[in-house]
């Protein structure tokens, strides 16, 4: 059960019949076929804001998670809701600490 292999040599045209490549395909550079393209350079990346979870905020301020939830409900602490998840921007936490207005 041996199969014959056709080897394409670009220097000599292949035999006519099955396996003949058209001229437009023979002249193409196919060296990158099947290889992933390199990622496009997005340029300088903008810094991503740090989002903290409620337990992270509670640990930083050494208070309970219930206290942080109360601050969020009273709008003393700014938060972001992503679906069902609540996150607190680090800048909002810093602003709360600088202002000193804990209620």
Rosetta constraint file for C-alpha pairs under 8 A:
AtomPair CA 8 CA 14 HARMONIC 6.83 0.50
AtomPair CA 9 CA 13 HARMONIC 7.22 0.50
AtomPair CA 9 CA 14 HARMONIC 7.46 0.50
AtomPair CA 10 CA 26 HARMONIC 7.67 0.50
AtomPair CA 14 CA 19 HARMONIC 7.59 0.50
AtomPair CA 14 CA 20 HARMONIC 6.11 0.50
AtomPair CA 14 CA 21 HARMONIC 7.90 0.50
AtomPair CA 15 CA 19 HARMONIC 7.92 0.50
AtomPair CA 15 CA 20 HARMONIC 6.80 0.50
AtomPair CA 16 CA 20 HARMONIC 5.88 0.50
AtomPair CA 21 CA 25 HARMONIC 6.35 0.50
AtomPair CA 21 CA 26 HARMONIC 6.14 0.50
AtomPair CA 22 CA 26 HARMONIC 6.21 0.50
AtomPair CA 23 CA 27 HARMONIC 6.23 0.50
AtomPair CA 24 CA 28 HARMONIC 6.70 0.50
AtomPair CA 49 CA 89 HARMONIC 6.80 0.50
AtomPair CA 49 CA 90 HARMONIC 7.38 0.50
AtomPair CA 50 CA 89 HARMONIC 5.84 0.50
AtomPair CA 50 CA 90 HARMONIC 5.55 0.50
AtomPair CA 50 CA 91 HARMONIC 7.99 0.50
AtomPair CA 51 CA 87 HARMONIC 5.59 0.50
AtomPair CA 51 CA 88 HARMONIC 5.38 0.50
AtomPair CA 51 CA 89 HARMONIC 4.51 0.50
AtomPair CA 51 CA 90 HARMONIC 5.98 0.50
AtomPair CA 52 CA 56 HARMONIC 5.85 0.50
AtomPair CA 52 CA 57 HARMONIC 6.43 0.50
AtomPair CA 52 CA 87 HARMONIC 5.36 0.50
AtomPair CA 52 CA 88 HARMONIC 5.00 0.50
AtomPair CA 52 CA 89 HARMONIC 6.12 0.50
AtomPair CA 52 CA 90 HARMONIC 6.49 0.50
AtomPair CA 53 CA 57 HARMONIC 6.37 0.50
AtomPair CA 53 CA 86 HARMONIC 6.79 0.50
AtomPair CA 53 CA 87 HARMONIC 5.01 0.50
AtomPair CA 53 CA 88 HARMONIC 6.30 0.50
AtomPair CA 54 CA 58 HARMONIC 6.17 0.50
AtomPair CA 54 CA 65 HARMONIC 6.14 0.50
AtomPair CA 54 CA 68 HARMONIC 6.55 0.50
AtomPair CA 54 CA 69 HARMONIC 7.32 0.50
AtomPair CA 54 CA 86 HARMONIC 7.31 0.50
AtomPair CA 54 CA 87 HARMONIC 6.75 0.50
AtomPair CA 54 CA 88 HARMONIC 7.16 0.50
AtomPair CA 55 CA 59 HARMONIC 6.06 0.50
AtomPair CA 55 CA 65 HARMONIC 5.74 0.50
AtomPair CA 56 CA 60 HARMONIC 6.23 0.50
AtomPair CA 57 CA 61 HARMONIC 6.26 0.50
AtomPair CA 57 CA 65 HARMONIC 7.90 0.50
AtomPair CA 57 CA 68 HARMONIC 7.21 0.50
AtomPair CA 57 CA 88 HARMONIC 7.68 0.50
AtomPair CA 57 CA 93 HARMONIC 7.66 0.50
AtomPair CA 58 CA 62 HARMONIC 5.57 0.50
AtomPair CA 58 CA 63 HARMONIC 4.97 0.50
AtomPair CA 58 CA 64 HARMONIC 5.51 0.50
AtomPair CA 58 CA 65 HARMONIC 5.34 0.50
AtomPair CA 58 CA 67 HARMONIC 7.82 0.50
AtomPair CA 58 CA 68 HARMONIC 6.29 0.50
AtomPair CA 59 CA 63 HARMONIC 6.62 0.50
AtomPair CA 59 CA 64 HARMONIC 7.78 0.50
AtomPair CA 63 CA 67 HARMONIC 6.54 0.50
AtomPair CA 63 CA 68 HARMONIC 7.50 0.50
AtomPair CA 64 CA 68 HARMONIC 6.76 0.50
AtomPair CA 65 CA 69 HARMONIC 6.21 0.50
AtomPair CA 66 CA 70 HARMONIC 6.20 0.50
AtomPair CA 67 CA 71 HARMONIC 6.33 0.50
AtomPair CA 68 CA 72 HARMONIC 6.30 0.50
AtomPair CA 68 CA 77 HARMONIC 7.93 0.50
AtomPair CA 69 CA 73 HARMONIC 6.17 0.50
AtomPair CA 70 CA 74 HARMONIC 6.04 0.50
AtomPair CA 71 CA 75 HARMONIC 5.99 0.50
AtomPair CA 71 CA 76 HARMONIC 4.99 0.50
AtomPair CA 71 CA 77 HARMONIC 5.35 0.50
AtomPair CA 71 CA 102 HARMONIC 7.95 0.50
AtomPair CA 71 CA 103 HARMONIC 7.38 0.50
AtomPair CA 72 CA 76 HARMONIC 6.05 0.50
AtomPair CA 72 CA 77 HARMONIC 4.98 0.50
AtomPair CA 72 CA 78 HARMONIC 6.37 0.50
AtomPair CA 72 CA 79 HARMONIC 6.50 0.50
AtomPair CA 76 CA 96 HARMONIC 7.73 0.50
AtomPair CA 76 CA 101 HARMONIC 7.86 0.50
AtomPair CA 76 CA 102 HARMONIC 7.42 0.50
AtomPair CA 76 CA 103 HARMONIC 7.60 0.50
AtomPair CA 77 CA 88 HARMONIC 7.88 0.50
AtomPair CA 77 CA 92 HARMONIC 6.69 0.50
AtomPair CA 77 CA 93 HARMONIC 7.01 0.50
AtomPair CA 77 CA 96 HARMONIC 6.69 0.50
AtomPair CA 78 CA 88 HARMONIC 6.52 0.50
AtomPair CA 78 CA 89 HARMONIC 7.48 0.50
AtomPair CA 78 CA 92 HARMONIC 5.82 0.50
AtomPair CA 78 CA 93 HARMONIC 7.86 0.50
AtomPair CA 79 CA 86 HARMONIC 6.66 0.50
AtomPair CA 79 CA 87 HARMONIC 5.69 0.50
AtomPair CA 79 CA 88 HARMONIC 4.49 0.50
AtomPair CA 79 CA 89 HARMONIC 6.63 0.50
AtomPair CA 79 CA 92 HARMONIC 7.80 0.50
AtomPair CA 80 CA 86 HARMONIC 5.76 0.50
AtomPair CA 80 CA 87 HARMONIC 5.19 0.50
AtomPair CA 80 CA 88 HARMONIC 6.05 0.50
AtomPair CA 80 CA 89 HARMONIC 7.46 0.50
AtomPair CA 81 CA 85 HARMONIC 5.70 0.50
AtomPair CA 81 CA 86 HARMONIC 4.54 0.50
AtomPair CA 81 CA 87 HARMONIC 6.28 0.50
AtomPair CA 82 CA 86 HARMONIC 6.30 0.50
AtomPair CA 82 CA 87 HARMONIC 7.56 0.50
AtomPair CA 88 CA 92 HARMONIC 6.87 0.50
AtomPair CA 88 CA 93 HARMONIC 7.13 0.50
AtomPair CA 89 CA 93 HARMONIC 6.63 0.50
AtomPair CA 90 CA 94 HARMONIC 6.22 0.50
AtomPair CA 91 CA 95 HARMONIC 6.12 0.50
AtomPair CA 92 CA 96 HARMONIC 6.19 0.50
AtomPair CA 93 CA 97 HARMONIC 6.29 0.50
AtomPair CA 94 CA 98 HARMONIC 6.14 0.50
AtomPair CA 95 CA 99 HARMONIC 6.06 0.50
AtomPair CA 96 CA 100 HARMONIC 6.14 0.50
AtomPair CA 96 CA 101 HARMONIC 6.61 0.50
AtomPair CA 96 CA 102 HARMONIC 7.56 0.50
AtomPair CA 97 CA 101 HARMONIC 7.62 0.50
